[in-house]
Amino acid sequence: MLRQIELDDGKIVHRGGEIDPGSGLAVRSTGSEFEIGRPEPTSREIFYRIGAGRIEFSEDVEAFRARSDADLDHGRLLALVEGLPEPPDGSPMAGVYRLMVGSYLTLGVDGVSVKQRGSDVVPTRKPLHKAVTAFLAGLGGDYGLAFSGGLSSTFLATCARAAGHAPVLFHADLHRDGVPRPPLPAPAGLRIEHVPCALSEVLDQDTITGEELVPPTPELAMRRHLVDRLTDFAQRPLVLGSLLESLVTTTLSEVEVGRGGRHLLACEPFHTTGVLPDVSAALAALKTRGANAAAARAAEAQPGLTAPATGHGGHGLPGLTEEGREALKSAQLATGALWRAHLDDLPAPVGRAQARLWENGALAVAGDRTIVPGLDAGVLASVAGYEPRRLGHIRDGLFVNQVPMREALAKDAGPVRESSSAFALRAAAAQHLHRERKKVAIELSNGSVLADLGLLDIRPVLRILDDAVLTADRAPMLLRLTWLERWLRKR
């Protein structure tokens, strides 16, 4: 629903219904002034448009469709294929913006203003597991847990048990015939319910109609399917562990490396067995490139704070023309600058939550059916109480991350799955393209809209599709490309 706030003859007039109190918005309204803001991260998105003496806003960007067309910026289209983040205030429609955390819109006699205010998080000394346990205790026990067997979901399960609850653990079962199902142990006293989830139909680009306001992406479609499938099956609110790991993730450059960096000598890949000759070289390497790609991004932001991760895994889109490279570069630079400026204005845990909400777009599509402890004010305050160096350490030659969660699990749970949350989605994309790559290659060879726009030479893409190994290696990016091409052709 599109809500409108107007200043009519010096008085504030509301049109379009009441504002949902559960939307996470801060609203202040007097006879002659109206203010709406987003003081903290939530799993709901709010979009707005401003005009002369008017503010329009909605949780659904589709509500603005009647007056705008999708903005087909070439750089943004290529960034979508690469899996790069949108600007923090971006939307697919010209003149429509996403309300960012800390942003406030004010309508009064002087017109409309948009201001940024700091989001206050007062650090506490409460350990993370106690903060999450207290949050779950407040839910009363009538909920289920989305359970993957990974760090976040296992941590949530043990916190629920500490709260005196025994929720059912709902596991999205992506098992394929003929492939052994890996063990999935449940924490003591809790039961796992396996929920069959088939992703093959979700990835079929024939479902794309061209009527969608924005180009659909396979990652969001898969995440939406999994969340919908689990919540429909559970028939109760579902608690998600999304964001928890990100909130307590640090980088090797921020942890204690010992006097003069001596701990690096025992840590892969900085040991001296033919990789780096001495501590000085290790420290230099750590400073320039860090332990992983995240460290490079962190160098451009607050300590422990990074923009949303990219989705291409280091493999760029092949065949970009000079015009395509320039358009993509321009979009990357503009988006990166906006994210850095936005995150610098936020407390570290709020910034982490805001950035990771983009990566977990499914949080915004399940509405009231899901609960995300990582957005709770008490949990964010607990995270704010940890210095970055307490979030990770070097043990037995390994860099151990998310230490507050792992220490809480050390006594109550066994090993957890260490594959990333996106592993199953990447595997599903690879399997789908393995079956469909010849069909996809024929479709692209018959015509490419991006090629017609002068942005892409399709021949390098076709050569990759001709090689099963290369196709699997770049499956997410190739699938995003085929989905975008189908959407562009059907518009």
N, C-alpha and C positions, 0 to 999 in steps of 0.2 A: 504494500500500500504506500502510495506517495503522500506524504504529509507536507503541508504548506503552512508557513508562518509568515504573515504579512503585517506591515505597518500601514494601517488604514486611518487616515485623519488623526495621526498621532497615537492611535491605540493598536495594541497587538491583537491580531485576529488569528485563530487556529482553524485550520481546515484539514480534513482527512482522518479524523479519529484521534484517540488518546495515544500517548507514547507508552509503549510497553515498559513497565517498571523493571522487568528482568533483562532489558537490553544492555545494561551496563552504562547507560548514558547519565551524565549529570545535567539536570535541567533546572533552570531558574527563570521564572516568568513573572513580570509585574505588568501593570497596566500599559506601560510605555516602552518596556525593554524585555527582550527575550534572549536567553543564552543557552546553548547546548554544547556539551563537550564530552570527551572520552577520557576520563581520568586514569583508566587502567586497562590492560589488555583483556579482551573477552573473545569467546569463540564465535561471536557474531560480527559480521561486517556492516558498517554503516556508510552509505554513500550520500553525497549532498551536491546541490547546485545552488548558486547564489545569483540573485538578480537585483534590480533596483527595488529596494524596500521589501525584499522577499528572500526567504530561505526555504528550499525544498530538500527533503531527506527521506531515505528509505533503506531498509535492510536488503532490498532486492534491486540490483542495478537495472533489471528489466523494467522496473516501474518508470524509468526515464526514456524508454525506447520511443515513445510516441513523438518526442520532440528532438531526438538526436539519432544519428546513425553511428554505427561502430567506427572507431577511429582506426583506419588501416595504415598506421605508420609502418613503413617498410622495416625500419630498424627493430621495432617491437615485434614484428612478425618473425624476423630471423632470431631474435632473442628468445622467443617462445620455442622455436625449434631447438635451440641450444639448451633449453631448460633453465635460462637465466631468470632472476627475479624481476617482478614488476617494480616500478617506483613505489615507495611506501604509501603515497597518496594517489596512486594511479587507478584508473578505471578504463574500460574499453570504449568509453564514450567521451567525445570532446565536451569540455565544460563541466563534466561530472567528476567528482573527486572522492576518494576514500577518506573518511575521517580517521586521522591517525591518533594514536595514544598521546595525550597531552595537548591535543588541539581543541580549541574552543571557538565557536561561532557566536557572534553577538549581533543582534539586530536592535537598533534604536533610532533615535531622531537623527543621529549622525550617519546613518546608513548601516552597512554590514561590514564587520571586521572579522578577520581570522587571526587568532593569536595562539602562540605555543606557550604552555606553562609546564613547569617541571612536575613529574609524577612523583609524589612523596612515598618513599618506602623507608620506614624506620627499621634498621637492622635489629635483629634479636639474637640472643645466644642459644635459642632453642634448636636442638639438632634437627636435621631435615626429617628423619624418620618419625620423630615425635610430632612435628608440625603436620605431616601428612596423616599420621594416625589420628590426631585431633580433628582434622578436617573430615576424615571418613567417619569418625565417631558421631559427628554432627549430622550425618546422613540418615542415621537410624537403622542401617542394615538392610533396607529394602532396595538392593541394587545388585547388579552383576559386574564382573570385571572382564574387560577384553584382555585375553591372555595369549601371549605369543611364546612365553618361555624365556624371553629376553630379560635384560636387566630391569627395565622400568616396570614391566608387568609383574615380574616376580617380586620386586620391591613393594609394589602396591599390594600384592596378595599378602605378604608378611605384615604390612601395616594394617590391613583389614583384620587379620587374625589378632593383632595386638589390640585392636579396638573392640575385640569381643565379637566380631562378625565372622560368618562363614559363607561368603558369597560364592555363587557358582562361577567358575572360570570358563568363559566362552572363548573357544579357540577356533579361528578361521582355518578350516582344514582344506589346504590346497593340494592334498595328496593326489598323486597320479598313479594309475594302475601300472604295476610292474616296477615301481620305484619304492624301495623300502621306506617306511615312515620313520623318521628319526625319533628317538625317545623324547617324551615330553613329561618329565616328572612334575607333579603338583606339590606345592608346599603341604606339609603334614596337616591333615584335617580338612583339606579343601578338595572339591571334586571338579574335574574338567569335563565340560560338555563340548564335544567336537561338532562344529557346524560346517557342513559341506559348502564350499564356495568355489564355483567354477568361474574362471576369469576369461575363458576363451571367447564366449559370446560378447563380453564387454568390450573386447579389443577389436571386434569386427568393425572396420571403418564404414561398412554399408549402413550402419545405424546413424551416420552423420547425415543430417537433412539439409544443412545450409541455412536453416531458419534460426539456428542458435545465435544469440547476440554476440558471443565471443567464440573464437576457435576453441573447440573442446580439446582437451589433452588427455592422453591415455592414463597418465599417473592419477589425475584427479578423478577420472571415471572409475579406475580400479579402487581407489581409496573410498570413493563414495559408495561403490558396490559393497565393499567389505563392511563398512560401517552400517549401511542399511541392512545388510544381511544379518549381521550380528544383533542389531537392535530389534529387528523384526522377530528373530528367533528367541531372543531373551525375554521379550514382553515385559521389560522393566527398564528403568534407567541404567545405562551402561557407563561405568567409570573407565576412562582412557588414561594410559600412562604417558601419552604424548606430551612432549615438552620437558618431562622431568630430567631425562639424561642431559638435554641441552642446557638446562639451568645450572647444572653442576659440572659442566665440561670446561676444561682448561686446555692449555697447550704446554708443550715441554719447555718453551721459553719462559714460562711464568712460574714454574715450580722450583723447589730448592734443588740445586745441582751440586751442592757441596762447595767447600772453599776452593776457589779458583776453577770451579767446574769439574772437580775430580770425579763426581758421580757419573759424568758422561762417559768416562772410560769403560764403564761396565754396561752401557746402555746401547742397544742397537738403534741406529746404525753408526754410532759415534765411537765404538771401541777401536782399538789400535791394530786389529788383526788385518792389516792391509787395506783398510777403508780410509781412515784418517790418521795421520802420523802422531798427533799429540793433542793435548787439551786445547791449546790455542786455536788449532785448526777446527776442533769441534765447536768451540765457542763462536768462531767466525761463521761456521756453517749454520749454527743455530740462529745467529743474529740475522743472517741474510735470507734463509729460506725456512727455518723452523723444522719441526718434526714432521709436518704434513702441510697440505695446502691451506688448512685453516689458519696456521700461524701467519702465513703471508697476508691473509685478509685481516687478521687481528692486528697486524702492525699498522693498519690504516684506521683503527678504531680504538675504543677504550680497551684497557686490559680485560681480557676474557670476554670481549664483546665483538661479534662478527655479524656481517650482513648474511641474508639467507644464502645457503649453499647452492651452488650450481648443480645442474642435473646431467651434464654431459660426460662426467667422469674423465675429463682431460682430452676427449676427442672432439674436435670442432667439426662443424658442418663442412664437408668437402665440396669443392666446386664453386665456392663463392667468387663472384666477379669483383672487380675493383669497386664498383658501385655498391655491391652487397657488403663487402668488407667495411667500407666507409660508413654505411648505414648502421651496421651492427656495432662498430666501434663507437659511434656517436651515442647509440642507445646505451651501451655498456657504461661509458663515462658519465653520462647524465644520471643514470640510475644509481651508479656507485656513489656519486657525489651526494645525491639526495638521501641515500641510506645512511651514509656516514654522518651527515648533518643531523638527521633525525635521531640516530642512536646516541650521538654525543649529548643530546638534550635529556636523555632518559637515564634513570638508575640502571646499573648493569643488569640485574635480574629482569627488570621490566623490558629492557632492550632485547635481551636474549629471547624472552617469551614472544615479543612482538615479531622478531625476525623469524623465529621458528614457526609461528602461526602461518606464515606464507608457505613454508615447506609442507605443512600439514593441512592443506586446504580443506580436507574432509571435515575438519572440526567445525567449519562454518556451514555445513550442509545438513547436519544431523539435528540441529536445533535443541529443543529441550530433552531430547532422548539421550544425550550424552552429558557426562560430568567430567571436567578436566581439573584435577587437583593442582596442576602446574600453574593455573591462573588464580588460585586462591591468594588473598592478601597475606594471610599468615604464612603460607608456604614461601611466597616471594620474600617476605621479611626474614625468614629463616635463611634462605639462600644468600640474601644481602649480608648476613652476618659472617659468611665465610670469606676469608681472603683467598685470592686466586691460587696461592701456593699451597693452600690446604685442600684444594680440589683434586690434586694429583701428586704422585711421587714416583720415584724410581725404586723398584724392588726386584732383586734377583735378575738384574740386567734388562728389565722391561719397564716401560713407561706405563704406569697404571693411572687411568683416568676415572672420573666420577667416584672418587674415594668415599665421600659420605654415604653413598648408596651401597657401595661394595662392603664397607665396614659394617653397616647395619645388617647385611645379609650373611656375613661371615659365620655367625653362630647358628642361624636358623634355616639356611637353605644351601643346597649343593650348587654345582656349576650351573651357570645360565648360558643361554645361547648368545653368542657374540656376533653373529651376522647382523649387518645393519638392517634397519626397519624396511629399507627399500629393496632388500635382496630378492624377496619373493616377487615383487613387481618387475624387477629387471629380468628375472628368470621367466616370468610369464610373457614378457615382451619378446624375449629371445625365442621362446617356443612358438609363439604365434607367427613371428616372421619366418621362422624355419619352415613352417607349413605354407605360408602365403607369399614368400619372397618372389617367386616367379610371376605370380599374379600382380604383385605390387610393381615389379620391374616393368611389366608390359604396360600397366596403367601410366606410370611415369614417363615411359618412352613415347607414349602416344600424346603427351602434352603435359607441360608443367607451367602453372601460373607464375611461380617465382621466376622461372626462366623467361617467360614472356615479359615480366617486369624488369628484366635485365639484372636480376640479383643473383642468379644461380646458373651455373653450367651443370646440367643434369648428368652428364656422362660419368664423372667420378662417382656419383651416387650409384649409378647402374653397375659400375665395376665392383663396388662393395657388395651389392645385392647378389652379384654373381658368385661370391665367395662366402660359403656358409660360416666359416670361422669369423671373418670380418663382420658379417651381418650380426652374429651373436654378440660380438664385442661392442658394437655400436647400436644395439637393438633399440634402446629407449629413444635415442635421437632420431633414428630412421622411422620409428613408429610415429613420433611427433610430426615429422616431415610429411608422411603419407596422410595423416589425419588433417593437417593444415591444407595440403593440396586438395584433398577431397572437399573440405569446407569452402575453400576459395572457388572451386569449380561449380559448386552447387548454389552459391549465393545468387 
